Amino acid sequence: MQEQTRILHSIPVDPLTGSISTPIYQTSTFVQEAPGVHKGFDYARSNNPTRKVLEDLIAVLEAGKNGFAFASGLAAIDAIIKLLDAGDEIVAVDDIYGGSFRLFTHIYQKLGISLRYVDTSDVHNVAEAITPKTKLIWLESPTNPTLKISDIEAIAAIAKAHQILLCVDNTFASPAAQKPIKLGADIVIHSATKYLAGHSDLIAGLVVTNSQSLGEKIKFIQNASGAILSPFDSWLVIRGIETLTLRVKQHSENAQKVAAFLQTQDIIKTVYYPGLPTHKNHDIAVKQSKWFGGVISFDLVVDDKELAVQLVSSTKYFKLAESLGGVKSLICLPCEMTHKSVPEEKRYASGVNNSLIRLSVGIEDADDLIEDLRQAIALVNRQILLSTVKTPAHVL
Ligand SMILES: Cc1ncc(COP(=O)(O)O)c(C=O)c1O
């Protein structure tokens, strides 16, 4: 069975009414026939029929055992870190999403969990960073925002050899393009806010585990900590997933064209997109993912924040906003927006410089998107010619 058929037919018809759309069970509790005798649902933090459909669906999509839906991507990440104990260590990708960095550093480090950030796009760095205290390897592939690609299968082999859990934040690829559990990961998490929901209309997180025992631990944490997804938002994510493969294909095809256009522009220094043969780990991306997604980053030859601000403020179809993965295109300046919480030194070390711009390429017509960028780049070019912009010493 092909993926799109599997998705649509993994969403059950409502057994009570025959409703083809999953009913929204907007309830806090469930009437019991006798104490402890019920239909599998007792209290809606512990379980909810609408949420359960989503949880079962994401488990199927990610080729895992159990799925869990959380109130946000960060709540999903938080649940994973709660598997650890004080004294444990995480080896994490250096170019990590700013919110994950903030959670790890400012919440969990002070509770005794230490972090080692390494460039996981080189497998050797991961092997070298592991110590007897390492209990979790944390990957994003592609990363947010410089689209680094890590070899999930090779890193999973290292994790297994050391009996360390491997968790992959699969937000950027989505299960339509990449299935980390099939490549050996133990846990997959998503900001379902992005491609899974797909319409920039909610905040949600998902976790998928590869084993029943890990699933039971996450279930306990989900219920004990309580950051569950509401029935309505669960329904919206289910509806988004129904068109996931169609959208991701279109996002990816558009992004490939936009990335090729950006590469022809003189003011642009580097275009980061895994679908480009010039990408450092393009061959690994080809090996482990079906499509390359809709996110592209690029920086300017002149690493000047003001110029970058002008560019991101001059597009018409690319709306200036945080987030990604929705049908409408977005543009953002990570150093001032998504990655503001990452210290400048660390930002630069992982390639997030002041002129790095991130695009979330939507499903509009690719030619319109390219024209939009062309006119914004022309405005910045004019500004460079007219002004006396000084190139910061560190980019010379
Ligand atoms: C890669 C990645 N992981 C996790 C998150 C956090 O998700 P949420 O905003 O749904 O909490 C984000 C948000 O941008 C993200 O980009």
The ligand as a Tripos MOL2 file, in Angstrom:
@<TRIPOS>MOLECULE
LIG
   16    16     1     0     0
SMALL
NO_CHARGES

@<TRIPOS>ATOM
      1 C1         12.7400   21.7820   14.8190 C.3       1 LIG1
      2 C2         11.7620   22.2560   15.8450 C.ar      1 LIG1
      3 N1         11.5070   21.4870   16.9060 N.ar      1 LIG1
      4 C3         10.6520   21.8760   17.8710 C.ar      1 LIG1
      5 C4          9.9990   23.0970   17.8080 C.ar      1 LIG1
      6 C5          9.0740   23.5060   18.9150 C.3       1 LIG1
      7 O1          7.7510   23.3190   18.5260 O.3       1 LIG1
      8 P1          6.5180   24.1790   19.0620 P.3       1 LIG1
      9 O2          6.7130   25.5770   18.5970 O.co2     1 LIG1
     10 O3          5.3430   23.4860   18.4620 O.co2     1 LIG1
     11 O4          6.5520   24.0970   20.5400 O.co2     1 LIG1
     12 C6         10.2260   23.9210   16.7070 C.ar      1 LIG1
     13 C7          9.5480   25.2100   16.6060 C.2       1 LIG1
     14 O5          9.8360   26.0100   15.7430 O.2       1 LIG1
     15 C8         11.1440   23.4890   15.6980 C.ar      1 LIG1
     16 O6         11.4110   24.2400   14.6370 O.3       1 LIG1
@<TRIPOS>BOND
     1     1     2 1
     2     2     3 ar
     3     2    15 ar
     4     3     4 ar
     5     4     5 ar
     6     5     6 1
     7     5    12 ar
     8     6     7 1
     9     7     8 1
    10     8     9 2
    11     8    10 1
    12     8    11 1
    13    12    13 1
    14    12    15 ar
    15    13    14 2
    16    15    16 1
@<TRIPOS>SUBSTRUCTURE
     1 LIG1         1 GROUP 0 **** ****
